[in-house]
């Protein structure tokens, strides 16, 4: 592309692909997500390779794996020497902005309700305009950070409020200046408070159904939670519609790469696991929506089956915009494959992972590594458990092939691939508490899979941009 397109990335939270009509859900209508899909490209193999908020977001914005950045769990402070997507785009003439949930800092942790703050400077990874917050689930009348250690409380529901901040930013950007904007609502993440306005519940059917892989013992709790979950998805859909309308109203739609995605899915009761759980190797946790629209590039209701992990998005966006990614990036530039070019590079498999039993602390248990290809999903837990599923023939993952003699050669092949992918990251499947020395008392990253690191507040080595 010769002209630099604007980028607007709507990064939702905990929306799994399978709960959207575009990916097969039949119980709700999402006209605005559907329209984006009809006018753009739907990615059928976008994988949240570490299906937890902080690890995913770090991969997205640095193009580096958790084994390198140290983002193994939530509420970890990002090193100041990380070179982020915003650093690169701002140095190439873009005005950059982050609006909404961040979760790449400690914020007010361990208190995770109400106000928190992400300080100005490198804690914001180079974003020039900021109306973000680290983490809270106050969906009605919540807060965003301003500058000078000040917060501002929004009025109404989060999706509407964040769009108002989006529109203010776009209004202030000169028409001749391209912009790269991320807006990240916390929906459809669970909350102990109110989930969504009543008008979205009114659009749901009286009775909801769950997939066959939700066992009877989980169905009652899961049906109740699914109603809240779908209501929040409808709110995000309307948010996207308002955003598209504003781009059209301001004459920017034709030169804007509009992206809709999510940081991970939710188990929804599948496999007998709690509705709001993620961090599992099952499709409900790792398969996320990814839809892009840019006239002349991503259009015509096309499906792209390229295996895409979070670390690939940063370099691929650079490739689309004619920008050289920094040498720190570990992901691949898949932009040619995304555009359907013949003989374009693709990866055959991606490494999937989870580092412990809980989201926010290093507690031993549930450590696993896995491999996801276009056709199969394999995982091995630290305790020896293994799984192998044919996700084409068995999308609900109800028939574990790991003990099937006919699948032994495939399982061996997947294990070999897993070993190679782990070796590339200098990764070891080990207890969560083995990573304790990766963090200091302020939850700053001081070590990674390659050894001790320098001062976590050092500036980046900007020569790596060249």
Protein Blocks (a to p, Z undefined) as FASTA:
>chain_A
ZZdcdddddddehiafklpfklopakbccfklmmmmmmmccdfbbccfblcfklmmmmmm
nopafklnopabghiacdfkbccfklmmmmnopacddedjfklagkjafbfghjddddeh
jknnopabdcddfbdcbfghpadddeehiacddehjfklmmmmmmmmmmmmpcfklccdd
ddddfbfcdcfbdfbdfklmmmpcfbdcddfklcfklmmmmmmmmmmmmmmmmmmmmmmm
mmmmmmmmnopmmmcccddddfbdceklpghiafklghifbfklmmccdddddehiaggh
iacfbdcdfklmmmmmmmmnopacdfkbmbdcfklmmnopahiacdfbdcdddfbfbfkb
cceehiacddddfkbccdddfkopacdddfklmmnopacfklgmklmmmmmmmmmmmmmm
mmmnopacddfklmmmmpcfkopafbdfkbccddfkbccdfklmZZ
